[in-house]
């Protein structure tokens, strides 16, 4: 077993860690800014229209599927009193998404305000307002809430917790993958155990908070409504609520996986190492038991990790738009690649910084996995970007497309970082190999010197003995 000592000091290790975190944060920020949500594409009456006769209903048309409640569309008269009646109607058919709400009969002349709020298919809230007039425009005192859906303190808090949940997923999945695929002895190393368990705790806590925040995030915007049981019940009936509950159930299975990984599996690895110098049936049985358990953990862990990643794919951007049947599996692969690369990188840095005897082979295995992960990340990311843009001209003609071009440029930077990481880990391996070769050469030189000294000493003793014998014979 060959151990390595980091060629670079703790300062560079910290720098690499901070760079990785900042890169992920920047990519996440751009992804959030460039997200394409549902939008109002038309209405009857139209925005700013003046009609001679009061309409019986107001209809709204949207760019994609949305979730709306009975109170999602409000129509206010010039004195800010509601004039909409009955329940909202879903008039959607084919690829057209349209909703309508009835109005009181005999509306007087004046300007009316239509305020709407919904949740787009990617789980983000959207809202807006427009006006129309009956007879002639008039002054109006109608007001709509200043806080946009998903904005304010609740929106900021929700976005923060969402990114924290991604970080927990990365540490949980990436750390466990690093142990199983790169450094099996790490299962019994305390710093790596804390890293993986910390990722599980972070993801579980963030998921619970997201579930509680859904009511104020998609509705009132008031933080106190996160403890509204009625609102929570409504959230559980939505696609996002079901995804969050599924994630919690899968995290229960992940807890069992962690217990086996750092319990029975760590024990098997220790036993196999203690018997590695012994030949015979016992050593073979220990190695087979460890291999079987590693295979089971790898298979089960992959299923659980893919399931957790699927809770994002089924409730966010990949589940909307074109080619969803291909987009959702690729989104799962995208998230797994991010976790394998960044989570493995953090695990490697922790091992290099906290564990003095990390094997050279572990670094080389991670180098291969990291490069493959970044390539997968780049391919799937570019595909998802193309799918959301919708046309080639939109790359340069829209701010959304321009932001995606910036994101693709950052992906190129990630590929460069992966190349640097591979080169860096290769240098660590070469340093260790050279050190090992140097140690072997020193040992051989020492043995040779010892032999020479021993031979010379033997010759000197023989000469002295011969001289003594000659002297005795002369006497």
Beta strands, then each sheet from edge to edge (+ up, - down):
strand 1: 3-4
strand 2: 40-44
strand 3: 50-51
strand 4: 57-62
strand 5: 66-67
strand 6: 73-76
strand 7: 84-90
strand 8: 97-103
strand 9: 110-120
strand 10: 125-134
strand 11: 358-359
sheet 1: 1+ 11-
sheet 2: 2+ 4- 8+ 7-
sheet 3: 3+ 10+ 9- 5+
sheet 4: 3+ 10+ 9- 6+
end
